[in-house]
Amino acid sequence: MALEDEASGIRTGEELPLKIIEPYIRENIKGIDGSITVRQFPNGHSNLTYLILAGDKEMVLRCPPHGTKAKSAHDMGREYKILTALQEVFPYCPKPLAYCGDETLLGSPFYVMERIRGIIIRRDLPEQLKLNPADTTRLFENILKVQYELHAIDYKAIGLEDFGKPEGYVQRQVEGWSRRYRAARTPDVPDGEAAMAWLWDHMPGDTRYPSILHNDFKFDNVILDPDNPFTVIGVLDWEMATVGDPLMDLGASLGYWVQPGDPEEMQAMRTGPTLAPGALTREEMVRQYAVLSGRKMEKFSFYHCFGVFRLATIAQQIYYRYFHGQTVDKRFKSFGYHVNVLIRTADRIAKGAL
């Protein structure tokens, strides 16, 4: 198993015009020598991510997917802005190198950032790491600490006071993601109305501790040091970052969580190593976050349920593109099934059964 993500050939229909990219790179990024080549990272289901090789320099270009339905979820300028603002206070961000808002070049805005090489963990812990249960516990704790470090940043002090609106954040999220789910629904998925109604009825008030939220903080968006796999050296995919209630960020992370005792249909959808011996359970993650933050964590079921429902909506937006022939990526064919499982899971959380 490869410990680092490697780029490969570009998928049909997602090619980048080198005759446009090459002069842009040379004009806007210093220190470019040698020929320029483009490859594509095969993972990820939202923004398209390409490796730009220029001599011995490695860069990453990100742009929205073709046939994008929810353009607000693919705001390249916003993503570039937060990476720039976090450079001095959060040492895990890739360095942004150039932003282009001219849609005539690629059909949409895009940006280029440095590449951070390191270990990215997906469904299972790599055997090469030889982690025992105590090691795994330490790894989970360290990753959670980095998420809390983000939440502890004074976002106003780094110029992000207008990056989001903490007042009414939770209500807007429930309304917005409910609207998105309904708009992207296809005939082969549940209507989700029971989960949406429960979320509306159980919304907490505004937090007294608004913070920067990554909003997709999960294992395959975290890069670990190859020489010390307990150390986080990078956090990727900032496309959904904002300012709001940090417990919504933790709930989004736990929306991916699958642990012993969960239904088999959830076990089959697991995307992270949360079943590994020593992995923290959802309950342990919440308790550990309470220790780090000093916050009370009662009624966390709302945040967990919302995290699962939001994940269902994201999957449905992606599946919508496949269902309507806006993408040829065969990975998305099964997303309709995933949405069914996630909506059932949200319903079980709402009923106190999970």
C-alpha positions as CSV (number, residue, x, y, z in Angstrom):
1,M,0.0,0.0,0.0
2,A,1.4,3.4,-1.0
3,L,1.7,5.8,1.9
4,E,1.6,8.9,-0.2
5,D,-1.0,9.9,-2.8
6,E,0.3,9.8,-6.3
7,A,-1.1,11.5,-9.4
8,S,-1.9,9.5,-12.5
9,G,-3.4,10.0,-15.9
10,I,-6.2,12.5,-16.4
11,R,-9.8,11.2,-16.5
12,T,-11.6,11.6,-19.8
13,G,-13.5,14.8,-19.9
14,E,-11.5,16.4,-17.1
15,E,-8.4,17.4,-19.1
16,L,-6.6,20.8,-18.6
17,P,-5.4,22.7,-21.6
18,L,-1.6,22.8,-21.2
19,K,-1.3,25.6,-23.8
20,I,-3.3,27.8,-21.4
21,I,-1.9,26.5,-18.1
22,E,1.7,26.6,-18.9
23,P,2.0,30.4,-19.7
24,Y,-0.2,31.2,-16.7
25,I,2.1,29.2,-14.4
26,R,5.3,30.8,-15.8
27,E,3.8,34.3,-15.6
28,N,2.3,34.1,-12.1
29,I,4.6,31.8,-10.1
30,K,8.3,32.6,-9.5
31,G,11.1,30.1,-9.9
32,I,9.6,27.9,-12.7
33,D,12.2,26.1,-14.7
34,G,12.0,23.2,-17.1
35,S,9.0,21.8,-18.9
36,I,5.5,21.7,-17.3
37,T,3.4,18.6,-17.2
38,V,0.0,17.9,-15.7
39,R,-1.4,14.8,-13.9
40,Q,-4.5,14.2,-11.9
41,F,-5.0,13.0,-8.3
42,P,-7.6,10.1,-8.5
43,N,-9.1,10.6,-5.1
44,G,-11.7,13.1,-4.0
45,H,-15.2,13.6,-5.0
46,S,-15.7,17.3,-5.2
47,N,-13.2,19.8,-6.6
48,L,-10.8,18.5,-9.3
49,T,-7.2,18.3,-8.1
50,Y,-4.2,18.2,-10.5
51,L,-0.4,17.8,-9.9
52,I,1.6,20.4,-11.8
53,L,5.2,19.4,-12.4
54,A,7.7,22.1,-13.4
55,G,11.2,20.8,-13.2
56,D,11.7,19.7,-9.6
57,K,8.9,21.9,-8.3
58,E,5.6,20.2,-7.4
59,M,2.3,22.2,-7.2
60,V,-1.4,21.5,-7.0
61,L,-4.1,23.1,-9.0
62,R,-7.7,23.0,-7.8
63,C,-10.8,23.9,-9.8
64,P,-14.5,23.1,-9.6
65,P,-15.9,19.9,-11.3
66,H,-17.5,20.1,-14.7
67,G,-21.3,20.3,-14.5
68,T,-21.2,21.8,-11.1
69,K,-24.7,22.2,-9.6
70,A,-23.9,24.0,-6.3
71,K,-21.4,26.7,-7.3
72,S,-21.4,28.2,-3.8
73,A,-19.7,25.0,-2.6
74,H,-16.8,25.5,-5.1
75,D,-15.7,29.0,-4.4
76,M,-12.0,29.0,-5.3
77,G,-11.4,32.6,-4.2
78,R,-12.8,31.9,-0.8
79,E,-10.6,28.8,-0.4
80,Y,-7.6,30.8,-1.5
81,K,-8.4,33.5,1.0
82,I,-8.5,31.3,4.0
83,L,-5.3,29.5,3.1
84,T,-3.6,32.9,2.8
85,A,-5.0,34.1,6.1
86,L,-4.0,31.0,8.0
87,Q,-0.3,30.9,6.9
88,E,1.1,32.5,10.0
89,V,-1.1,30.9,12.6
90,F,-1.9,27.4,11.5
91,P,1.2,25.7,10.1
92,Y,-0.7,22.8,8.5
93,C,-2.0,24.8,5.4
94,P,-0.5,24.4,2.0
95,K,1.1,27.6,0.8
96,P,-1.2,29.3,-1.8
97,L,0.8,30.4,-4.9
98,A,-1.6,32.0,-7.3
99,Y,-5.3,32.6,-7.8
100,C,-7.1,33.2,-11.1
101,G,-10.7,34.5,-11.2
102,D,-10.7,34.8,-15.0
103,E,-13.2,32.1,-16.1
104,T,-12.2,32.4,-19.7
105,L,-9.1,30.4,-19.1
106,L,-10.5,27.1,-17.7
107,G,-14.2,27.9,-17.6
108,S,-14.1,28.6,-13.9
109,P,-11.8,30.2,-11.3
110,F,-8.9,28.1,-10.0
111,Y,-5.9,28.4,-7.8
112,V,-2.4,26.9,-7.4
113,M,-0.8,25.9,-4.1
114,E,2.3,24.1,-2.9
115,R,2.2,20.3,-2.7
116,I,2.8,18.8,0.8
117,R,4.1,15.3,0.6
118,G,3.2,12.9,3.4
119,I,1.1,10.0,4.5
120,I,-2.6,10.1,3.9
121,I,-4.7,7.5,5.6
122,R,-8.0,6.3,4.1
123,R,-10.1,3.3,5.0
124,D,-7.5,1.4,6.9
125,L,-4.3,2.0,8.8
126,P,-1.3,1.1,6.5
127,E,0.4,-2.1,7.7
128,Q,3.8,-0.4,7.1
129,L,3.1,1.9,10.1
130,K,2.9,-1.1,12.5
131,L,0.7,0.8,14.9
132,N,-0.4,-1.0,18.1
133,P,-3.7,0.0,19.9
134,A,-1.9,2.6,22.1
135,D,-0.2,4.1,19.0
136,T,-3.6,4.3,17.3
137,T,-5.2,6.1,20.3
138,R,-2.3,8.6,20.2
139,L,-2.8,9.2,16.5
140,F,-6.5,9.9,16.9
141,E,-5.9,12.2,19.9
142,N,-3.3,14.2,17.9
143,I,-5.5,14.7,14.9
144,L,-8.3,15.9,17.2
145,K,-5.9,18.3,18.8
146,V,-5.1,19.8,15.4
147,Q,-8.8,20.3,14.7
148,Y,-9.2,22.0,18.1
149,E,-6.1,24.2,17.3
150,L,-8.0,25.5,14.3
151,H,-11.0,26.3,16.5
152,A,-8.9,28.1,19.0
153,I,-7.6,30.7,16.5
154,D,-8.7,34.3,16.8
155,Y,-10.3,34.6,13.4
156,K,-10.8,38.3,13.7
157,A,-7.1,38.9,14.5
158,I,-6.1,37.3,11.1
159,G,-8.5,39.3,9.0
160,L,-11.3,36.8,8.7
161,E,-14.0,38.8,10.6
162,D,-16.1,38.9,7.4
163,F,-15.4,35.3,6.4
164,G,-18.7,34.1,8.0
165,K,-21.6,35.1,10.1
166,P,-21.6,33.3,13.4
167,E,-25.0,34.8,14.4
168,G,-27.7,32.4,13.2
169,Y,-25.1,30.0,11.8
170,V,-26.8,26.7,12.9
171,Q,-30.2,27.8,11.6
172,R,-28.8,28.8,8.3
173,Q,-27.0,25.5,8.0
174,V,-30.1,23.5,8.7
175,E,-32.1,25.6,6.2
176,G,-29.4,25.6,3.6
177,W,-28.5,21.9,3.6
178,S,-32.2,21.0,3.7
179,R,-32.8,23.2,0.6
180,R,-29.8,21.7,-1.1
181,Y,-30.9,18.1,-0.5
182,R,-34.4,18.8,-1.8
183,A,-33.0,20.6,-4.9
184,A,-30.6,17.7,-5.7
185,R,-32.9,14.8,-4.9
186,T,-33.3,12.1,-7.5
187,P,-36.2,9.6,-7.6
188,D,-34.2,6.8,-6.1
189,V,-33.4,8.3,-2.7
190,P,-35.5,9.0,0.4
191,D,-37.2,12.4,0.8
192,G,-35.3,13.0,4.1
193,E,-38.1,15.0,5.5
194,A,-38.2,13.3,8.9
195,A,-34.5,14.0,9.6
196,M,-34.8,17.6,8.4
197,A,-37.8,18.2,10.7
198,W,-36.0,16.7,13.7
199,L,-33.0,18.9,13.0
200,W,-35.1,22.0,12.8
201,D,-36.9,21.1,16.1
202,H,-33.6,20.4,18.0
203,M,-31.4,23.3,16.9
204,P,-29.2,24.8,19.6
205,G,-28.9,28.6,19.9
206,D,-25.9,30.6,18.8
207,T,-22.5,29.6,20.3
208,R,-20.6,31.9,22.5
209,Y,-17.4,30.6,21.0
210,P,-17.5,31.0,17.2
211,S,-14.4,29.8,15.4
212,I,-13.0,28.9,12.0
213,L,-14.5,25.6,10.8
214,H,-12.8,23.4,8.3
215,N,-16.1,21.6,7.7
216,D,-14.6,18.4,6.2
217,F,-12.0,17.5,8.8
218,K,-11.4,13.8,8.2
219,F,-8.6,11.3,7.8
220,D,-8.0,11.7,4.1
221,N,-7.8,15.4,4.4
222,V,-5.0,15.2,6.9
223,I,-1.3,14.6,5.9
224,L,1.1,12.9,8.4
225,D,4.8,13.2,8.6
226,P,6.5,10.2,6.9
227,D,9.2,10.2,9.6
228,N,6.8,10.5,12.5
229,P,3.3,9.4,11.5
230,F,1.8,10.8,14.8
231,T,2.6,14.3,13.6
232,V,0.2,16.2,11.4
233,I,2.0,18.3,8.7
234,G,-0.9,19.3,6.5
235,V,-4.7,19.8,6.3
236,L,-6.2,19.8,2.8
237,D,-9.5,20.7,1.1
238,W,-10.7,24.0,2.6
239,E,-13.5,24.5,0.1
240,M,-16.2,24.5,2.8
241,A,-14.4,26.5,5.5
242,T,-16.3,29.2,7.3
243,V,-16.8,30.8,10.7
244,G,-19.4,29.4,13.0
245,D,-20.1,26.9,15.8
246,P,-17.1,24.6,16.2
247,L,-19.3,21.8,17.4
248,M,-20.8,21.7,13.9
249,D,-17.2,21.1,12.6
250,L,-16.8,18.2,15.1
251,G,-20.2,16.9,14.2
252,A,-19.2,16.9,10.5
253,S,-16.2,14.9,11.3
254,L,-18.2,12.3,13.3
255,G,-20.6,12.1,10.4
256,Y,-18.0,9.8,8.8
257,W,-17.5,7.8,12.0
258,V,-18.2,4.0,11.9
259,Q,-17.5,2.0,15.1
260,P,-18.2,-1.4,16.5
261,G,-21.9,-2.0,17.0
262,D,-23.0,0.2,14.1
263,P,-25.3,-1.4,11.5
264,E,-23.7,-3.5,8.8
265,E,-24.8,-1.1,6.1
266,M,-22.7,1.6,7.8
267,Q,-19.8,-0.8,8.2
268,A,-19.7,-1.4,4.5
269,M,-19.5,2.4,3.8
270,R,-16.6,3.1,6.2
271,T,-14.0,5.4,4.7
272,G,-11.6,5.8,7.7
273,P,-9.8,3.6,10.1
274,T,-12.3,4.1,12.9
275,L,-12.7,0.4,13.5
276,A,-8.9,-0.1,14.2
277,P,-8.0,-1.4,17.7
278,G,-7.3,1.7,19.8
279,A,-9.4,4.0,17.6
280,L,-11.5,6.5,19.6
281,T,-15.2,6.0,19.5
282,R,-17.6,8.9,18.8
283,E,-18.3,9.2,22.5
284,E,-14.6,9.3,23.3
285,M,-14.0,12.0,20.7
286,V,-16.7,14.1,22.2
287,R,-15.3,13.7,25.7
288,Q,-11.7,14.4,24.5
289,Y,-12.9,17.6,22.8
290,A,-14.6,18.6,26.0
291,V,-11.3,18.3,27.8
292,L,-9.4,20.3,25.2
293,S,-12.0,23.1,24.9
294,G,-13.5,23.2,28.4
295,R,-16.9,23.2,26.7
296,K,-20.0,21.4,27.8
297,M,-21.1,18.8,25.2
298,E,-24.6,17.9,26.2
299,K,-27.1,17.2,23.4
300,F,-24.4,16.4,20.9
301,S,-26.8,14.1,19.0
302,F,-28.0,17.2,17.1
303,Y,-24.4,17.8,15.8
304,H,-23.9,14.2,15.0
305,C,-27.3,13.9,13.2
306,F,-26.6,17.1,11.2
307,G,-23.1,15.8,10.3
308,V,-24.6,12.6,8.8
309,F,-27.4,14.5,7.0
310,R,-25.0,17.0,5.6
311,L,-22.8,14.1,4.3
312,A,-25.9,12.6,2.7
313,T,-26.6,15.9,1.0
314,I,-23.0,16.2,-0.3
315,A,-23.2,12.6,-1.6
316,Q,-26.6,13.4,-3.3
317,Q,-25.2,16.6,-5.0
318,I,-22.4,14.5,-6.4
319,Y,-24.8,11.7,-7.4
320,Y,-27.1,14.2,-9.0
321,R,-24.3,15.0,-11.5
322,Y,-23.8,11.3,-12.3
323,F,-27.6,10.7,-12.5
324,H,-28.0,13.5,-15.0
325,G,-24.9,12.6,-17.1
326,Q,-22.9,15.7,-16.0
327,T,-19.9,13.5,-15.1
328,V,-18.6,10.2,-16.5
329,D,-16.8,9.3,-13.3
330,K,-18.0,5.7,-12.5
331,R,-17.1,6.1,-8.8
332,F,-20.3,8.1,-8.4
333,K,-22.6,5.3,-9.6
334,S,-23.1,3.9,-6.1
335,F,-23.7,7.2,-4.4
336,G,-27.4,6.8,-4.5
337,Y,-27.1,3.8,-2.3
338,H,-24.9,5.7,0.1
339,V,-27.5,8.4,0.4
340,N,-30.1,5.9,1.3
341,V,-27.9,4.5,4.1
342,L,-27.0,8.0,5.4
343,I,-30.6,9.2,5.6
344,R,-31.6,6.0,7.4
345,T,-28.7,6.6,9.8
346,A,-29.8,10.2,10.4
347,D,-33.3,8.9,11.2
348,R,-31.8,6.5,13.7
349,I,-29.8,9.2,15.5
350,A,-32.9,11.3,15.7
351,K,-34.8,8.5,17.4
352,G,-31.9,7.9,19.8
353,A,-31.1,4.5,18.4
354,L,-27.5,5.3,17.4
